[in-house]
């Protein structure tokens, strides 16, 4: 029997539930910072999903994709933070 698929069902299920909750917060968030944090968390959950998938199929090339995605997400978060502070000082 191959237990690897059964072993990875639990983390994938938890990540899917977390993604759904995070999407709900992103669409229903009362303020822009809440939505930015939800978007950042959504990206981190996507990174975790790709990492677990990479381990599951034993293909290390996806780790490079995860690293590049993490860098882009970090820059996006910094840009959103700058935008929020710029709007605060402008008003």
Buried (B, 14 or more C-beta within 10 A) or exposed (E): EEEEEEEBEEBBEEBEEBBEBBBEBBEEBEEEEEBBBBBBBBBBBBBBBBBBBBBBEEEEEBEEEBEEBBEEBEEBBEEBEEEEEEEEEEE
